[in-house]
Each structure stands twice: as C-alpha cells, then as structure tokens.
Amino acid sequence: MSDEYTIEEVSQHNTDFDAWIIIHKDIYDITEFLNEHPGGKHILMTVVGGDATEYFEELHNPKILDEYGSQYKIGVLI
C-alpha cells in the first residue's frame, strides 16, 4: 500500500537533493532521476514540490508512467 501525503508535505521536497512531484495524485520521488531526465534537470526543478500533471501531460506519453513510474512512486496525495 502506498503512503499518503498532503500537498504541504510534498511542497517541502523541493530541492535537487530531495525532489518530489505529483502526477495525477500519485507522488514520485524523482531525486535520483533528476540528472537522468532527457530534457534536463532544470526543467524538472521548475515543478518539484508541486503538481506536475499539466507539464507531464503536455510533453510525455502517459504510458511512460506504466513503464518507469513504479520505481519512483512513493505514495498518493490525500
């Protein structure tokens, strides 16, 4: 079962040493992924600590979460 977090808790994880994002109410710890992101770390840093759903949907195929999301998903938004 996933852990549950509030938006306030997610917002505290907003640095390149501790980076969480929300996509469709799922919470991902992308700290280890920052330097691997094909679009660059700086783009992700604009959304860490918050809801990246709109950004994600504009630029990614939703199936990418099925393929890679489970290794970064840490919980759900309550």
Residue pairs with C-beta under 8 A, 6 or more apart in sequence:
2 26
2 73
2 74
2 75
2 76
3 74
3 75
3 76
4 75
4 76
4 77
4 78
5 27
5 75
5 76
5 77
5 78
6 77
6 78
7 22
7 50
7 51
7 77
10 20
10 21
10 22
10 27
10 49
10 50
10 77
11 49
11 50
12 49
13 19
13 20
13 29
13 48
13 49
14 20
14 48
14 49
14 50
15 48
16 31
16 34
16 41
16 45
16 48
17 31
18 31
19 29
19 30
19 31
19 34
19 44
19 45
19 48
19 49
20 27
20 28
20 29
20 30
20 31
20 48
20 49
20 74
21 27
21 28
21 30
21 44
21 47
21 48
21 49
21 50
21 51
21 52
22 28
22 50
22 51
22 52
22 53
22 77
23 51
23 52
23 53
23 56
23 65
23 69
24 53
25 76
25 77
26 65
26 69
26 73
26 75
26 76
26 77
27 73
27 74
27 75
27 76
27 77
28 69
28 72
28 73
28 74
29 72
29 74
30 37
30 44
30 48
30 72
32 72
33 44
33 72
34 41
34 44
34 45
35 41
37 43
37 44
39 59
44 52
46 55
47 55
